[in-house]
Amino acid sequence: MLDVHEHITDAVKTPALVRLAPNVVLIRFETLKVYAALGALRHLLDTGAIRPGQTVVDSSSGIYALALAMACHRYGLRCHIVASTTVDDATRAQLEILGATVDQMPPSDDLRLDQNRRVARVRELLAREPGLHWMRQYHDPVHHLGYAELAELLRHALPGARLAVVGSVGTGASTGGLIRALRRHDPGVRLVGVQPFGSVTFGSERFTDPDAIIAGIGSAIPFDNVHHDLYDQVHWLDFQHAMAATVALVRDHAVFAGLSTGAAHLVASWEARNTPDRTHLVIGADTGHRYTQRVFTRHREALDPTGLAPLVISDLGDLAMPWSTMEWARRGVRVPAQERRRKDAVL
């Protein structure tokens, strides 16, 4: 039965569940972060932290910006986005039509510099306009709240299944919010995190992957919304491996999705072979449109994912490109002092 939605965000946040293999199910979104934006704004409005008509501001590499602008449209709020250099023309145009004002960073191949510039710009705006509310998607736990609704949908769609969630770590909000809600009913649900090489989040910052699109998948600075003790397993992939699986999703399943979805699909396929008694849920955070030039027009270069497998390691000192995996076992992590100082300097 079809529902008539009162706002587009209700339609956009509803995922499509697609079975990719007997024990692999894709949770496909147009933009996953609508859950984070809606949940955060509802809570902030309900608690009086913000009021209708107020302007919220945040930094984004793309899909959160669009989700926040749509949520602001729904709740009668103004929106200001400090956009990464990676935000494409189509996304920027949508933001502007939705009424958001956009500051976009200049072109840069250094994504740490891009992140630092964005946060510095947010600070400038806050100093100039104290009435702005900084959403802090990377650090405010309010962004975990909306995923409880998604967890309920999945529990009803897959009753009784032994679940493993596989998704890119990114800000930590989607995997963290979802797994916490699922574990309230079943503490045994596994969480498998996917990282690019070069991200500080799980200790691969010493590596360089020239083609990697780190924005939205990893990070150049520590994020407070990443709770390392939620993750059972971590996989690190290079761009070529993620691209191979992203192209294969279209070829094998007609699913046009983003790079993080392809990476999670490759990881889930390997995990599913090793733990066939679980249903592996692949988080498909967005569509493939913003990866057209970097990934899909290069489809003839893509590796055959059927021949790819990770190096299984037991210590971060053994981490190696192009694909490694390690049992994380829900342990925490101590952020090195120099990284903590760097994060504090840009927050």
FINU-98149 format. One record per atom (N, C-alpha, C): x, y, z. Coordinates in steps of 0.2 Angstrom, whole numbers, padded with zeros to 4 digits, always signed. Layout:
<atoms>
XYZ;...
</atoms>
This chain:
<atoms>
+0004-0006+0000;+0000+0000+0000;+0004+0006+0000;+0003+0011-0004;+0007+0017-0005;+0005+0022+0000;+0009+0026+0003;+0008+0031+0008;+0009+0038+0004;+0004+0043+0006;+0005+0049+0004;+0009+0053+0009;+0015+0056+0008;+0019+0059+0012;+0018+0066+0013;+0018+0069+0019;+0017+0076+0019;+0023+0081+0018;+0029+0077+0017;+0035+0081+0015;+0040+0076+0012;+0044+0078+0007;+0048+0074+0004;+0053+0070+0008;+0055+0073+0014;+0060+0070+0018;+0057+0063+0021;+0050+0062+0021;+0048+0056+0023;+0048+0051+0018;+0048+0053+0012;+0049+0048+0006;+0056+0046+0005;+0061+0051+0006;+0068+0050+0005;+0071+0046+0010;+0069+0046+0016;+0072+0043+0022;+0070+0035+0021;+0065+0033+0018;+0062+0027+0018;+0067+0022+0013;+0070+0017+0016;+0075+0014+0012;+0072+0008+0008;+0075+0006+0002;+0073+0000-0001;+0078-0005+0001;+0075-0011+0003;+0079-0017+0004;+0080-0021-0002;+0086-0023-0004;+0087-0027-0010;+0092-0033-0008;+0090-0039-0009;+0094-0045-0008;+0099-0045-0013;+0105-0045-0011;+0111-0046-0016;+0114-0053-0016;+0113-0056-0011;+0115-0063-0010;+0110-0066-0005;+0110-0073-0004;+0106-0076+0001;+0107-0073+0008;+0113-0071+0010;+0114-0068+0017;+0117-0061+0016;+0115-0057+0011;+0117-0050+0010;+0112-0046+0008;+0110-0041+0012;+0104-0037+0010;+0107-0029+0010;+0105-0026+0004;+0107-0019+0004;+0101-0015+0006;+0103-0010+0011;+0099-0005+0013;+0100+0001+0009;+0096+0003+0004;+0098+0008-0001;+0094+0014+0000;+0098+0020+0000;+0095+0026+0002;+0096+0031-0004;+0092+0036-0005;+0094+0042-0009;+0099+0046-0005;+0097+0047+0001;+0102+0050+0006;+0101+0048+0013;+0105+0044+0015;+0104+0041+0022;+0104+0046+0027;+0108+0052+0027;+0109+0057+0032;+0102+0061+0034;+0097+0060+0030;+0091+0063+0032;+0089+0061+0039;+0090+0054+0040;+0088+0052+0047;+0092+0056+0052;+0099+0057+0051;+0103+0061+0056;+0100+0068+0057;+0099+0071+0051;+0096+0078+0051;+0090+0079+0054;+0085+0075+0052;+0078+0075+0055;+0078+0074+0062;+0082+0069+0064;+0082+0067+0072;+0085+0073+0076;+0090+0075+0073;+0094+0081+0077;+0089+0087+0077;+0087+0089+0072;+0082+0095+0072;+0076+0094+0076;+0073+0089+0076;+0067+0087+0080;+0069+0088+0088;+0075+0085+0089;+0077+0085+0096;+0078+0092+0099;+0082+0096+0094;+0084+0103+0096;+0078+0107+0097;+0073+0106+0092;+0067+0111+0093;+0063+0109+0099;+0062+0102+0100;+0058+0100+0106;+0061+0102+0112;+0068+0103+0113;+0071+0104+0119;+0072+0112+0120;+0070+0116+0114;+0071+0123+0114;+0078+0125+0113;+0083+0121+0111;+0089+0123+0109;+0090+0127+0103;+0085+0126+0099;+0084+0131+0093;+0077+0132+0092;+0075+0137+0088;+0068+0140+0088;+0066+0140+0080;+0060+0139+0078;+0058+0140+0071;+0061+0147+0068;+0063+0147+0062;+0066+0153+0059;+0073+0154+0061;+0076+0151+0065;+0083+0152+0067;+0088+0149+0061;+0094+0151+0061;+0098+0148+0056;+0103+0143+0059;+0103+0137+0056;+0108+0132+0058;+0114+0132+0053;+0120+0130+0055;+0126+0130+0051;+0130+0124+0052;+0133+0121+0047;+0137+0116+0048;+0142+0115+0041;+0147+0111+0042;+0151+0110+0037;+0150+0103+0034;+0150+0102+0028;+0148+0095+0025;+0152+0094+0018;+0153+0088+0017;+0156+0086+0010;+0151+0084+0005;+0144+0084+0007;+0139+0083+0002;+0132+0081+0004;+0132+0074+0006;+0125+0072+0007;+0122+0074+0014;+0126+0076+0019;+0123+0079+0025;+0121+0086+0024;+0124+0089+0019;+0122+0096+0018;+0115+0096+0015;+0114+0092+0010;+0107+0091+0007;+0102+0089+0012;+0104+0084+0016;+0099+0081+0021;+0097+0087+0026;+0102+0091+0028;+0101+0096+0033;+0096+0102+0029;+0098+0103+0023;+0094+0108+0020;+0087+0106+0019;+0086+0100+0017;+0079+0097+0017;+0075+0097+0023;+0079+0095+0029;+0076+0095+0035;+0074+0102+0038;+0078+0107+0036;+0077+0114+0038;+0071+0117+0034;+0070+0115+0027;+0064+0116+0023;+0058+0114+0027;+0058+0108+0029;+0053+0105+0033;+0051+0108+0039;+0056+0110+0043;+0054+0113+0050;+0054+0120+0050;+0055+0124+0044;+0055+0131+0045;+0061+0134+0047;+0067+0131+0046;+0073+0134+0049;+0077+0137+0043;+0082+0141+0044;+0086+0143+0039;+0093+0139+0039;+0096+0139+0034;+0102+0134+0033;+0108+0137+0030;+0114+0137+0033;+0120+0139+0030;+0125+0133+0030;+0127+0132+0024;+0132+0126+0023;+0139+0129+0021;+0144+0127+0025;+0151+0128+0023;+0153+0121+0019;+0154+0122+0013;+0154+0116+0009;+0161+0114+0007;+0163+0107+0007;+0169+0105+0005;+0170+0106-0002;+0176+0107-0004;+0178+0107-0011;+0175+0102-0016;+0174+0096-0012;+0171+0090-0016;+0164+0091-0018;+0160+0096-0015;+0153+0096-0017;+0152+0098-0024;+0148+0095-0028;+0148+0096-0035;+0142+0101-0037;+0142+0103-0043;+0137+0108-0045;+0130+0107-0044;+0128+0100-0045;+0121+0098-0044;+0119+0099-0037;+0123+0097-0032;+0122+0097-0025;+0121+0104-0023;+0126+0108-0025;+0126+0115-0024;+0120+0119-0026;+0118+0117-0032;+0112+0120-0035;+0105+0118-0031;+0105+0112-0029;+0099+0110-0025;+0099+0114-0018;+0105+0114-0015;+0105+0118-0009;+0103+0125-0009;+0105+0128-0015;+0103+0135-0016;+0096+0136-0017;+0093+0132-0021;+0086+0132-0022;+0082+0131-0016;+0084+0126-0012;+0081+0125-0005;+0081+0131-0001;+0085+0136-0002;+0086+0142+0002;+0092+0142+0006;+0096+0137+0006;+0102+0137+0010;+0107+0142+0007;+0111+0145+0011;+0117+0149+0008;+0123+0145+0009;+0127+0145+0004;+0133+0141+0003;+0139+0144+0003;+0144+0142+0007;+0151+0145+0007;+0155+0138+0004;+0158+0139-0001;+0162+0133-0004;+0169+0134-0003;+0173+0129-0001;+0180+0130+0000;+0184+0130-0007;+0189+0133-0008;+0193+0133-0014;+0196+0126-0016;+0197+0125-0022;+0200+0118-0024;+0206+0116-0020;+0206+0110-0018;+0212+0107-0014;+0212+0100-0015;+0218+0097-0015;+0220+0090-0015;+0221+0088-0008;+0221+0092-0003;+0223+0091+0004;+0217+0091+0008;+0213+0085+0009;+0207+0085+0012;+0207+0087+0020;+0213+0086+0023;+0214+0089+0030;+0214+0097+0029;+0217+0100+0024;+0217+0107+0024;+0209+0109+0022;+0206+0105+0018;+0199+0107+0017;+0195+0107+0023;+0195+0101+0027;+0192+0101+0033;+0193+0107+0038;+0200+0108+0039;+0202+0114+0043;+0199+0120+0041;+0199+0122+0034;+0197+0128+0031;+0189+0128+0033;+0185+0123+0032;+0178+0123+0033;+0177+0125+0041;+0180+0122+0045;+0179+0123+0052;+0181+0130+0054;+0186+0133+0051;+0188+0140+0052;+0183+0144+0050;+0180+0143+0044;+0175+0147+0041;+0169+0147+0046;+0167+0141+0049;+0161+0141+0053;+0162+0145+0059;+0168+0145+0062;+0170+0149+0068;+0170+0157+0066;+0172+0159+0060;+0171+0166+0058;+0164+0168+0058;+0159+0163+0055;+0152+0165+0055;+0149+0165+0062;+0151+0161+0066;+0148+0161+0073;+0150+0167+0077;+0157+0169+0076;+0159+0176+0079;+0155+0182+0077;+0153+0182+0070;+0150+0187+0067;+0143+0187+0069;+0140+0181+0069;+0132+0180+0070;+0131+0176+0076;+0131+0178+0082;+0131+0173+0088;+0124+0170+0088;+0119+0172+0084;+0113+0168+0084;+0112+0162+0080;+0118+0160+0077;+0118+0154+0073;+0119+0148+0077;+0116+0142+0075;+0117+0136+0079;+0121+0132+0075;+0127+0130+0078;+0132+0125+0074;+0130+0118+0076;+0128+0114+0070;+0125+0108+0071;+0131+0103+0073;+0137+0104+0071;+0143+0099+0073;+0141+0092+0072;+0140+0090+0066;+0138+0083+0064;+0144+0078+0066;+0150+0081+0066;+0155+0076+0067;+0156+0075+0075;+0153+0079+0079;+0154+0078+0086;+0148+0078+0091;+0142+0081+0089;+0137+0081+0093;+0133+0075+0093;+0132+0071+0098;+0128+0065+0098;+0121+0065+0096;+0118+0071+0096;+0111+0072+0094;+0110+0069+0087;+0116+0068+0083;+0115+0065+0076;+0114+0058+0076;+0115+0054+0082;+0114+0047+0082;+0106+0046+0083;+0102+0050+0085;+0095+0049+0088;+0091+0047+0082;+0091+0049+0076;+0086+0048+0071;+0087+0041+0069;+0092+0037+0070;+0093+0031+0067;+0089+0025+0071;+0087+0027+0077;+0082+0022+0080;+0076+0020+0076;+0074+0025+0072;+0068+0024+0068;+0070+0019+0063;+0076+0019+0060;+0078+0015+0055;+0079+0008+0058;+0081+0007+0064;+0082+0001+0067;+0076-0003+0068;+0070+0001+0070;+0064-0002+0070;+0061-0005+0064;+0062-0001+0058;+0061-0004+0052;+0064-0010+0050;+0071-0011+0051;+0075-0016+0050;+0072-0022+0054;+0071-0021+0060;+0069-0027+0065;+0062-0030+0062;+0058-0026+0060;+0051-0028+0057;+0052-0032+0050;+0057-0029+0046;+0058-0032+0040;+0061-0038+0040;+0066-0039+0045;+0070-0045+0045;+0069-0049+0052;+0063-0051+0054;+0062-0053+0061;+0066-0060+0062;+0069-0060+0068;+0073-0066+0070;+0079-0067+0066;+0081-0063+0062;+0088-0064+0058;+0094-0062+0063;+0099-0066+0063;+0105-0064+0066;+0109-0059+0061;+0110-0053+0064;+0112-0047+0059;+0119-0045+0060;+0122-0043+0055;+0128-0040+0055;+0127-0033+0050;+0129-0028+0053;+0128-0021+0049;+0135-0020+0047;+0136-0018+0040;+0142-0017+0037;+0141-0010+0034;+0145-0005+0036;+0145+0002+0033;+0151+0006+0034;+0152+0011+0030;+0158+0016+0031;+0157+0019+0037;+0163+0021+0041;+0162+0024+0047;+0161+0031+0047;+0164+0035+0042;+0163+0042+0041;+0162+0046+0048;+0157+0049+0049;+0156+0053+0055;+0155+0049+0061;+0153+0042+0060;+0151+0038+0066;+0144+0038+0068;+0140+0043+0065;+0133+0043+0067;+0129+0038+0065;+0129+0036+0058;+0124+0031+0055;+0126+0024+0058;+0132+0022+0058;+0133+0015+0061;+0132+0015+0068;+0135+0020+0072;+0134+0021+0079;+0127+0021+0081;+0123+0026+0078;+0116+0026+0080;+0112+0020+0079;+0113+0017+0073;+0109+0011+0071;+0111+0005+0075;+0118+0004+0076;+0119-0002+0080;+0117-0001+0088;+0117+0004+0090;+0115+0005+0097;+0108+0003+0098;+0104+0006+0093;+0097+0004+0093;+0095-0003+0092;+0099-0006+0088;+0098-0013+0086;+0100-0017+0092;+0106-0015+0096;+0108-0019+0101;+0104-0019+0107;+0099-0014+0108;+0095-0014+0113;+0090-0020+0114;+0089-0023+0108;+0085-0029+0107;+0089-0035+0106;+0095-0034+0103;+0100-0040+0102;+0107-0038+0103;+0110-0039+0109;+0117-0036+0110;+0122-0040+0105;+0120-0045+0102;+0124-0049+0098;+0125-0047+0091;+0121-0041+0089;+0122-0039+0082;+0129-0036+0081;+0132-0039+0075;+0139-0037+0074;+0139-0030+0070;+0144-0026+0071;+0146-0020+0067;+0152-0021+0064;+0152-0020+0057;+0158-0020+0053;+0159-0013+0050;+0165-0010+0052;+0166-0003+0049;+0171-0004+0043;+0170+0001+0039;+0174+0001+0033;+0178+0008+0032;+0184+0008+0031;+0188+0014+0031;+0193+0014+0025;+0194+0021+0023;+0199+0021+0017;+0206+0022+0021;+0211+0020+0017;+0218+0022+0019;+0219+0029+0019;+0222+0032+0024;+0224+0039+0025;+0219+0042+0031;+0214+0038+0033;+0210+0041+0038;+0213+0040+0045;+0212+0045+0050;+0215+0044+0056;+0210+0040+0061;+0204+0039+0059;+0199+0036+0063;+0201+0029+0066;+0204+0025+0062;+0206+0018+0064;+0213+0017+0063;+0217+0023+0063;+0224+0022+0063;+0228+0021+0056;+0225+0023+0051;+0229+0022+0044;+0231+0028+0041;+0232+0033+0045;+0234+0040+0043;+0241+0040+0040;+0245+0035+0041;+0252+0035+0038;+0252+0033+0031;+0246+0031+0028;+0246+0028+0021;+0243+0034+0017;+0245+0034+0010;+0243+0039+0006;+0240+0035+0000;+0233+0036-0002;+0230+0034-0008;+0228+0039-0012;+0232+0041-0017;+0231+0047-0021;+0224+0048-0024;+0220+0042-0026;+0214+0042-0029;+0208+0043-0024;+0210+0042-0017;+0204+0041-0012;+0200+0047-0012;+0194+0046-0011;+0189+0051-0009;+0187+0050-0002;+0191+0053+0002;+0191+0052+0009;+0184+0055+0012;+0182+0060+0009;+0176+0064+0012;+0170+0059+0013;+0167+0059+0019;+0161+0055+0020;+0163+0047+0021;+0169+0045+0021;+0171+0038+0022;+0175+0038+0028;+0181+0042+0028;+0185+0042+0033;+0186+0049+0036;+0192+0051+0039;+0193+0058+0041;+0200+0059+0042;+0201+0066+0041;+0208+0068+0043;+0209+0071+0050;+0204+0071+0054;+0204+0073+0061;+0200+0068+0065;+0201+0067+0071;+0196+0063+0075;+0189+0066+0076;+0184+0061+0076;+0177+0063+0077;+0175+0061+0083;+0172+0065+0087;+0169+0062+0094;+0163+0058+0093;+0160+0058+0087;+0154+0054+0086;+0156+0047+0084;+0162+0045+0083;+0165+0039+0082;+0166+0035+0088;+0162+0030+0090;+0164+0026+0096;+0167+0020+0094;+0173+0019+0095;+0177+0013+0093;+0174+0007+0096;+0172+0007+0102;+0170+0001+0106;+0163-0002+0103;+0160+0001+0098;+0155-0002+0095;+0156-0007+0089;+0162-0007+0087;+0164-0010+0081;+0167-0017+0082;+0165-0022+0079;+0167-0029+0080;+0173-0030+0075;+0173-0028+0069;+0178-0029+0064;+0179-0022+0060;+0185-0021+0058;+0186-0015+0053;+0190-0018+0047;+0188-0015+0041;+0191-0016+0035;+0194-0009+0032;+0200-0010+0029;+0203-0004+0026;+0203-0005+0019;+0201-0001+0014;+0201-0002+0007;+0204+0003+0003;+0207+0002-0002;+0210+0008-0006;+0204+0009-0011;+0205+0015-0015;+0201+0017-0020;+0199+0012-0025;+0204+0008-0028;+0203+0004-0033;+0199-0002-0031;+0199-0004-0025;+0195-0010-0023;+0188-0007-0022;+0187-0001-0019;+0180+0002-0018;+0177+0003-0025;+0181+0005-0030;+0178+0007-0036;+0176+0000-0040;+0180-0005-0039;+0178-0012-0042;+0171-0014-0040;+0170-0014-0033;+0164-0016-0030;+0158-0011-0032;+0159-0005-0033;+0154+0000-0034;+0152-0001-0042;+0156-0002-0046;+0155-0004-0053;+0151-0010-0053;+0153-0015-0050;+0150-0022-0050;+0143-0022-0047;+0141-0017-0043;+0134-0017-0040;+0130-0015-0046;+0132-0010-0051;+0128-0009-0056;+0128-0015-0061;+0133-0018-0063;+0134-0023-0068;+0130-0029-0065;+0130-0031-0059;+0127-0037-0057;+0120-0036-0054;+0119-0030-0051;+0112-0029-0048;+0108-0023-0050;+0111-0020-0055;+0108-0014-0058;+0107-0008-0052;+0111-0008-0047;+0111-0003-0042;+0116+0002-0043;+0114+0008-0044;+0118+0014-0045;+0119+0017-0038;+0125+0016-0035;+0126+0019-0028;+0133+0022-0028;+0134+0025-0022;+0140+0029-0021;+0146+0024-0019;+0152+0027-0018;+0158+0023-0017;+0158+0020-0010;+0155+0023-0005;+0155+0020+0001;+0150+0013+0001;+0145+0014-0003;+0141+0008-0004;+0145+0002-0007;+0148+0004-0012;+0152-0002-0016;+0157-0005-0011;+0161+0000-0007;+0166-0003-0002;+0163-0008+0003;+0157-0005+0005;+0153-0010+0010;+0151-0016+0007;+0149-0016+0001;+0147-0022-0003;+0152-0027-0003;+0158-0025-0005;+0164-0029-0006;+0166-0032+0001;+0166-0028+0006;+0167-0031+0013;+0162-0036+0015;+0155-0034+0014;+0150-0039+0016;+0150-0045+0012;+0152-0045+0006;+0153-0051+0002;+0158-0056+0005;+0163-0053+0008;+0169-0057+0011;+0166-0059+0018;+0163-0055+0022;+0161-0057+0028;+0156-0062+0028;+0151-0062+0023;+0146-0067+0022;+0148-0074+0021;+0154-0074+0017;+0157-0081+0016;+0160-0084+0022;+0162-0079+0026;+0165-0082+0033;+0160-0083+0038;+0155-0079+0038;+0150-0080+0043;+0143-0081+0040;+0142-0087+0037;+0136-0088+0033;+0129-0088+0037;+0130-0089+0043;+0124-0089+0047;+0121-0082+0049;+0124-0077+0047;+0121-0070+0048;+0119-0067+0042;+0114-0063+0043;+0112-0058+0037;+0116-0052+0038;+0119-0050+0032;+0124-0045+0032;+0120-0039+0029;+0119-0033+0032;+0116-0027+0030;+0121-0022+0028;+0121-0021+0021;+0125-0016+0018;+0122-0009+0018;+0125-0004+0021;+0122+0002+0021;+0124+0006+0015;+0119+0007+0011;+0120+0011+0004;+0118+0018+0005;+0123+0022+0007;+0121+0029+0010;+0118+0034+0005;+0120+0033-0002;+0118+0038-0007;+0118+0035-0014;+0116+0039-0019;+0116+0036-0025;+0123+0038-0028;+0124+0036-0035;+0131+0036-0038;+0132+0043-0041;+0127+0047-0041;+0128+0053-0046;+0134+0057-0045;+0136+0058-0038;+0142+0062-0037;+0149+0059-0039;+0148+0052-0041;+0154+0049-0042;+0155+0047-0050;+0151+0050-0054;+0150+0049-0061;+0157+0049-0064;+0161+0055-0063;+0167+0056-0067;+0173+0052-0063;+0173+0052-0057;+0178+0048-0053;+0178+0041-0054;+0172+0038-0054;+0171+0031-0054;+0168+0028-0060;+0162+0030-0062;+0158+0026-0067;+0160+0028-0074;+0163+0033-0076;+0165+0034-0082;+0172+0030-0083;+0175+0028-0078;+0181+0024-0078;+0179+0016-0077;+0173+0014-0079;+0171+0007-0077;+0175+0002-0081;+0178+0004-0086;+0182-0001-0090;+0189-0003-0086;+0191+0002-0082;+0197+0001-0078;+0196-0003-0072;+0190-0005-0070;+0188-0008-0063;+0191-0015-0063;+0193-0017-0057;+0196-0023-0056;+0190-0028-0055;+0191-0034-0056;+0186-0040-0055;+0186-0041-0048;+0180-0039-0044;+0180-0040-0037;+0180-0047-0035;+0178-0052-0039;+0178-0059-0037;+0185-0062-0035;+0190-0059-0038;+0197-0061-0036;+0200-0057-0030;+0196-0053-0027;+0199-0049-0022;+0198-0052-0015;+0203-0051-0010;+0202-0053-0004;+0207-0049+0001;+0205-0049+0007;+0209-0044+0012;+0215-0048+0015;+0220-0044+0017;+0225-0047+0022;+0222-0047+0029;+0222-0052+0032;+0219-0053+0039;+0225-0051+0044;+0224-0046+0048;+0230-0044+0052;+0227-0044+0060;+0232-0044+0064;+0230-0044+0071;+0233-0038+0075;+0237-0034+0071;+0240-0028+0074;+0240-0023+0069;+0239-0016+0071;+0239-0011+0066;+0246-0010+0063;+0251-0012+0066;+0257-0012+0063;+0258-0016+0057;+0254-0021+0056;+0254-0025+0050;+0249-0022+0045;+0246-0017+0046;+0241-0014+0041;+0245-0013+0034;+0242-0015+0029;+0245-0014+0022;+0239-0013+0017;+0241-0009+0012;+0237-0008+0006;+0237-0015+0002;+0232-0016-0002;+0226-0012-0004;+0220-0014+0000;+0220-0019+0004;+0214-0021+0008;+0217-0025+0014;+0215-0023+0020;+0217-0026+0026;+0210-0027+0030;+0210-0032+0035;+0205-0032+0040;+0207-0035+0046;+0204-0032+0052;+0206-0034+0058;+0200-0035+0063;+0201-0040+0067;+0195-0040+0072;+0196-0035+0077;+0191-0030+0078;+0192-0025+0083;+0189-0026+0090;+0184-0031+0090;+0182-0034+0096;+0179-0028+0101;+0176-0023+0098;+0173-0018+0102;+0177-0015+0108;+0183-0014+0106;+0188-0011+0111;+0188-0003+0109;+0190+0001+0114;+0190+0008+0113;+0197+0009+0110;+0199+0016+0109;+0205+0018+0106;+0207+0024+0110;+0213+0025+0111;+0216+0031+0114;+0218+0035+0108;+0216+0041+0108;+0218+0046+0102;+0225+0049+0104;+0230+0048+0100;+0236+0050+0101;+0236+0058+0103;+0240+0060+0107;+0240+0067+0110;+0241+0072+0104;+0245+0071+0099;+0246+0076+0094;+0239+0076+0089;+0236+0071+0089;+0229+0071+0085;+0224+0074+0089;+0224+0073+0096;+0219+0077+0100;+0220+0084+0100;+0226+0086+0100;+0228+0093+0099;+0226+0096+0093;+0227+0092+0087;+0225+0095+0081;+0217+0096+0080;+0214+0091+0083;+0207+0091+0083;+0204+0097+0087;+0207+0098+0093;+0205+0103+0097;+0206+0110+0094;+0211+0111+0090;+0213+0117+0087;+0208+0119+0081;+0204+0114+0078;+0200+0116+0073;+0193+0115+0075;+0191+0113+0081;+0184+0113+0083;+0181+0119+0085;
</atoms>
